[in-house]
Amino acid sequence: MDNIGYPAATAPSFRPFLPYPALDELLRKDASGTPIPNLATSWKLDKDALTLTFTLQKGVKFHDGTDFNAQAAKWCMENLIAVQQPQLPNVKSIDVIDDYTLRINMSQWDILMVTYFDARAGQFYSPTAFQKNGKDWAVLNPVMTGPFKFDSFSRDVSLKFSKFNGYWRQGKPYLDAIEWSFIVDAMTRKASFLAGEGQIIVDVNAQIINELNKTGKYTITSAPFSIISIYPDGANADSVWSNLKIRQAAAYALDTQAIAKTFGYGFYPPTNQIGYPGYAMYNPAIKGYPYDTAKAKALLAEAGYPNGFKTTINCTSNDATLYQSVQGYWKAVGIDAEIQIVESSKNSELDLKGWKNGVFTGHAPYVALGYPPAKMLAVQFTKKAMYDVSTYRPDEVDPLLTKAMNQPTEELMNKDLQEINRILIDQYCVLIPLYVAPNFAAKDPTIHDDKIYDPWGDMWYPENAWLEKK
């Protein structure tokens, strides 16, 4: 079922930031990713007592006119925990101290606890509306606290919002309405934008952004979102990819600088690790595997494959051209890779259940600015991680991640995370990073302060947006 804004359910059926006009969060992020007040005016994190206490903004209303308060916040959080505990890990219980004070009790110390509330865990749905109409209605009718009220949703057609006059930030929003038009085909979407049928276009690739940028007519914004990577089958002992030298040889065989330039038109920064300068987990000491075919061939010989070997590359049809390039680089050193095109459902199955004797390409590490790297590591690279299950998982990662999560400061935590990054790349070549993939938007110069992909890849604050009259 589609979900267009009920937090205690599956993730939204499309880009998470599309329902943002209707919602608000307990905390927001500044440009560096640091949590700042929003629906919570302040908070206190107590390591000794294992508590996080929020003081809530007064005078906030849901779109149905009911009050947002500590009781409503607790109800929403507990509903989320019941469905998706990982959204609020290490929460033992939630106490209402008074109408505008809420206390989170932790089962163990979690230095990231505050950061969970600038995302889905800090988004709130009207308990009254839910109890009156039920879950099936709620997932298609967001009744929240944001600057715009939900109007209508037509799958593959449009999502519409109108100004909420009861919004708690006085004088906002500035716009009367926001409408997303869904156009599946990228070229048709571009033609619609060029015809002036919208002020902003999103979900377009680097080629289209390059074309729009060359016109000089539009503002281009982008936000780092993921690291496009190759995941060898290193977890299965009978796989050729379980051999570290094979994984390293495959990495040395790829000219990632050229790949990023070719497929990114200058908009995809190459990377040798999980991250980029400015990202909390970025480690400048990581050496990675610079393009070196002689080194690749030597490692193949040392691994017992002087004449190379045969393997498979699992990818979606959207990425076929990219992995045909990878196929060519590997062929040059003796790795004969057959490309297997998989549909999205099969791709998800491989991600969650595993693959054998080949590489997987469908789930990139999520590295949006402000998203906790420790959370990404937990779901992708620990022993019990739910994604990329056939990747090799080093023994060192779990205890080091636990140590990081128990550090008293973010600075110390980030040092541990940077060491995990080094272990994954330089020590074990668990994955082969190709480039940083941003989300892109092109905007007509008449739209201002919308903040789509500036700087975030998964959220925006539409109450500040305004439209200049032509």
Secondary structure, DSSP 8 states (H G I E B T S, - for coil): ---SS-SSSS--SS-TTTTGGG--BSEEE-TTS-EEESSEEEEEEETTTTEEEEEE-SS-B-TTS-B--HHHHHHHHHHHHHH-GGGSTTEEEEEEEETTEEEEEESS--TTGGGGGGTGGGB---HHHHHHH-HHHHTTS---SSSEEEEEEETTTEEEEEE-TT-SSTT---SSEEEEE---SHHHHHHHHHTTS-SEEES--HHHHHHHHHHT-SEEEEEEEEEEEEEE--SSTTSGGGSHHHHHHHHHT--HHHHHHHHHTT-S-B-SSS--TTSTT--TT-------HHHHHHHHHHTT-TT-EEEEEEE-GGGHHHHHHHHHHHHTTTEEEEEEE--HHHHHHHHHH---SEEE-S---B--TTS-HHHHHHHHTSTT-SSSTTS---TTHHHHHHHHHT-SSHHHHHHHHHHHHHIIIIIT--SEEEEEEEEEEEE-TTEES--TTSS-SS---GGG-EE---
